[in-house]
Amino acid sequence: MNLADFTKPGLIVPQLRAQDATAAIHELSLVLQREGGVPDWLPFYHEALNREFLLGTDVEAGMAFPHARLAGLRELVFAFGRSDAAFAWGPDATHRVRLVFLLAVPAGEPGLYLPLVAGLARLAAARSLLDQVFAATGPEGILAAFRQIALLARPLPAAPAGAGAR
């Protein structure tokens, strides 16, 4: 598995119009609904925005990882947006952001997104891959960079209480 397994060309926005966290989450929430990643963008948007304002997800590498867990989501998926100009992610932001990964996480599987977040952290540390993401002219070039970040296998579901005890 790799980062690209959790997105697709229609979920990639090579030129975000947004220039702040609220607008970026809004723009990418609409993309997620259009591409079938979330059934209704508005509850997802509100949940992602609320989480983001409780604890900002921007990091020093110029990336942000807003996310929301909602019932009714069929699978873990993310929309990605790239901005030509870095912008302040929030009112108290310590980092300027150019890359936004909006994660839609099924509520019933809270640990499902941890391997994805670990992969995003590895991308943040991989300067050559970030350069590929910035240089890509469209979604396929961005996906090519994402394919180079391998993910650990998804966590196994928890064993039922008492399983294995004999």
C-alpha positions in Angstrom: 0.0 0.0 0.0 1.0 3.6 -0.6 -0.4 7.1 -0.2 -1.9 7.0 -3.7 -4.1 4.1 -2.7 -6.3 6.5 -0.6 -7.0 9.1 -3.3 -7.6 9.4 -7.0 -7.1 12.0 -9.7 -10.5 13.6 -9.1 -9.6 14.2 -5.5 -6.4 16.1 -6.4 -6.6 19.9 -6.7 -3.3 21.1 -8.2 -4.2 24.8 -7.7 -6.3 25.5 -4.6 -8.2 28.8 -4.8 -8.4 28.9 -1.0 -6.0 31.1 1.0 -6.9 30.1 4.5 -7.8 27.0 6.5 -11.6 27.5 6.4 -11.7 28.0 2.6 -9.3 25.1 1.9 -11.4 22.7 4.0 -14.5 23.9 2.3 -13.0 23.6 -1.2 -11.7 20.1 -0.5 -14.9 19.0 1.2 -16.8 19.8 -1.9 -14.3 17.8 -4.0 -14.8 14.8 -1.6 -18.6 14.9 -2.1 -18.3 15.3 -5.8 -16.1 12.2 -6.1 -18.1 10.1 -3.7 -15.7 10.2 -0.7 -18.4 11.7 1.6 -22.1 11.5 1.2 -22.8 15.1 2.3 -20.1 17.8 2.4 -21.7 20.1 5.0 -21.6 17.8 8.1 -18.1 16.6 7.1 -16.9 20.2 6.6 -18.3 21.2 10.0 -16.6 18.3 11.7 -13.3 18.8 10.0 -13.4 22.6 10.7 -14.3 22.1 14.4 -11.4 19.6 14.8 -9.0 21.9 13.1 -9.8 24.8 15.3 -9.5 22.7 18.5 -6.0 21.5 17.4 -4.4 22.7 14.3 -2.8 20.2 12.0 -0.3 22.4 10.2 3.4 21.2 10.3 6.7 22.9 9.6 7.0 21.3 6.2 4.2 23.6 4.9 1.6 20.9 5.1 -1.8 20.6 6.9 -3.7 17.4 7.6 -7.3 18.3 8.6 -9.6 15.3 9.1 -13.0 14.3 10.3 -14.4 11.0 11.5 -18.0 10.4 10.5 -20.5 7.6 10.6 -21.6 6.5 7.1 -18.3 6.9 5.4 -17.5 3.8 3.4 -13.7 4.0 3.2 -10.7 6.0 4.3 -10.0 8.6 1.6 -8.3 12.0 1.2 -8.6 15.0 -1.0 -5.4 16.9 -1.7 -4.9 20.6 -2.6 -1.7 22.4 -3.5 -1.4 26.2 -3.4 0.9 28.3 -5.5 1.5 30.6 -2.5 1.9 29.7 1.1 -0.8 31.0 3.4 -1.3 31.1 7.2 -3.3 28.1 8.2 -5.1 29.6 11.2 -5.3 32.7 13.3 -2.5 31.4 15.6 -0.7 29.5 12.9 3.0 29.0 13.4 3.5 27.6 9.9 2.6 28.7 6.4 0.9 26.0 4.3 1.0 25.1 0.6 -0.2 21.5 0.8 -3.5 20.4 2.3 -4.5 16.7 2.8 -8.2 16.5 3.9 -8.8 13.0 5.4 -12.3 11.4 5.6 -12.2 8.7 8.2 -15.0 6.1 8.9 -16.1 6.6 12.5 -16.3 2.9 13.3 -12.6 2.4 12.6 -10.7 5.1 14.6 -7.2 3.6 14.1 -7.6 3.1 10.4 -6.0 6.4 9.4 -2.8 6.0 11.5 -0.8 4.3 8.8 -1.9 7.0 6.4 -0.9 9.8 8.8 2.5 8.1 9.3 3.0 8.0 5.5 2.1 11.7 5.3 4.7 12.4 8.0 7.3 10.5 5.9 6.3 12.6 2.9 6.8 15.8 4.9 10.4 14.6 5.6 11.2 13.6 2.0 12.4 16.8 0.3 12.9 15.2 -3.1 9.3 13.8 -3.1 7.9 17.2 -2.0 9.8 18.8 -4.9 8.1 16.3 -7.2 4.7 17.3 -5.8 5.4 21.0 -6.3 6.8 20.4 -9.8 3.9 18.2 -11.0 1.7 19.8 -13.7 -1.4 17.8 -12.8 -3.0 15.1 -10.7 -1.1 12.2 -12.3 2.3 13.7 -11.5 1.2 14.3 -7.9 0.0 10.7 -7.6 3.3 9.5 -9.0 5.1 11.1 -6.0 2.4 9.7 -3.6 3.0 6.2 -4.9 6.6 6.4 -3.7 5.5 6.6 0.0 4.8 3.0 1.2 2.5 2.5 4.1 2.5 -0.1 6.8 -0.4 -2.5 6.6 -3.7 -1.3 8.0 -4.1 -2.2 11.7 -5.9 -5.5 12.4 -9.3 -5.2 14.0 -9.3 -5.7 17.8 -9.9 -9.3 18.9 -13.1 -9.8 20.8 -12.9 -9.9 24.5 -11.7 -13.3 25.7 -10.5 -14.4 22.3 -7.4 -16.5 22.5 -7.7 -17.1 26.2 -8.0 -20.8 26.9 
